[in-house]
């Protein structure tokens, strides 16, 4: 049986978050697109690493029986909440990337969502 993207929505969302982290880091590393505020590549890398540890510990980046998707098969409410938070994180990262372009002053603001600190 081949895994479809819809078989593992949390895996897909977690991978999209990692891609958004990498896109933001790449954007901040370009000499002509450094933010004028407090958001630095090192801050984003630390947050990316924390996200990877969280995702790996829960199985959000795994397939099969080790995956968070599998463990939450019978808990659609929890699965929906985690999926919503992952999508919100991805959207925040993408918006931050757009605002960190040339000539845009960006500041790092922390938001707490269930104990996680997200940069915006």
C-alpha positions in Angstrom: 0.0 0.0 0.0 1.4 3.3 -1.0 1.3 6.2 1.5 -0.7 9.2 0.2 -0.1 12.7 1.4 -3.6 12.6 3.1 -2.6 9.5 5.0 -0.1 11.6 7.1 -1.4 15.2 7.3 0.6 15.9 10.4 3.8 14.7 8.7 3.0 16.9 5.7 2.3 19.9 7.9 5.5 19.4 9.9 7.6 19.1 6.7 6.0 22.3 5.4 7.0 24.0 8.7 10.6 22.9 8.2 10.5 24.2 4.6 9.2 27.5 5.9 11.9 27.7 8.5 14.6 27.0 5.8 13.0 29.6 3.5 13.1 32.2 6.2 16.7 31.4 7.1 17.7 31.6 3.4 16.0 34.9 3.1 17.7 36.3 6.2 21.1 35.1 5.0 20.9 37.1 1.7 23.1 40.2 2.1 20.5 42.5 0.5 17.6 41.1 2.5 18.8 41.3 6.1 16.2 42.6 8.5 16.7 45.9 10.2 15.3 44.6 13.5 16.0 42.0 16.0 15.3 38.9 13.9 18.5 37.2 13.1 19.4 34.0 11.4 20.7 32.5 14.6 17.4 33.2 16.4 15.5 31.4 13.6 17.9 28.5 13.6 17.5 28.0 17.3 13.7 27.9 16.9 14.0 25.6 13.9 16.1 23.2 16.0 13.7 23.3 18.8 10.8 22.5 16.4 12.8 19.6 15.0 13.4 18.2 18.5 9.7 18.6 19.3 8.5 17.0 16.1 11.0 14.1 16.3 10.1 13.4 19.9 6.4 13.2 19.0 6.8 11.4 15.8 5.4 14.2 13.6 8.2 13.6 11.1 7.8 9.8 11.0 5.7 7.5 8.9 3.9 4.3 9.8 3.2 3.1 13.4 5.9 5.5 14.8 4.1 8.5 13.4 2.1 11.0 15.3 -0.6 10.6 12.7 -0.9 6.9 13.5 -1.0 7.5 17.3 -3.8 10.0 16.9 -5.9 8.0 14.6 -8.7 7.8 17.2 -8.3 11.3 18.5 -9.5 13.5 15.7 -9.9 16.6 18.0 -6.3 16.5 19.2 -5.1 15.8 15.6 -7.1 18.7 14.3 -5.7 21.0 17.0 -2.1 20.0 16.3 -2.7 20.4 12.5 -4.1 23.9 13.0 -1.1 24.9 15.1 1.4 23.6 12.6 -0.4 25.5 9.8 -0.4 28.6 11.9 3.3 28.2 12.5 4.0 27.8 8.8 1.9 30.8 8.0 3.7 32.9 10.6 7.1 31.9 9.2 6.0 32.7 5.6 4.6 36.1 6.7 7.8 36.8 8.6 9.8 36.0 5.5 7.8 38.4 3.4 8.2 41.2 6.0 11.9 40.6 6.3 12.7 41.8 2.8 14.9 44.7 1.8 14.1 48.0 3.6 11.6 46.4 5.9 12.3 46.7 9.6 11.3 43.5 11.4 11.2 42.9 15.1 11.0 39.6 16.8 7.9 39.3 18.8 7.2 36.2 20.9 3.8 34.5 21.0 3.1 31.7 23.4 1.0 28.9 22.0 0.7 26.0 24.5 4.2 26.5 25.8 5.9 27.0 22.4 7.5 30.3 21.6 7.0 31.4 18.0 8.7 34.3 16.4 6.6 36.7 14.4 
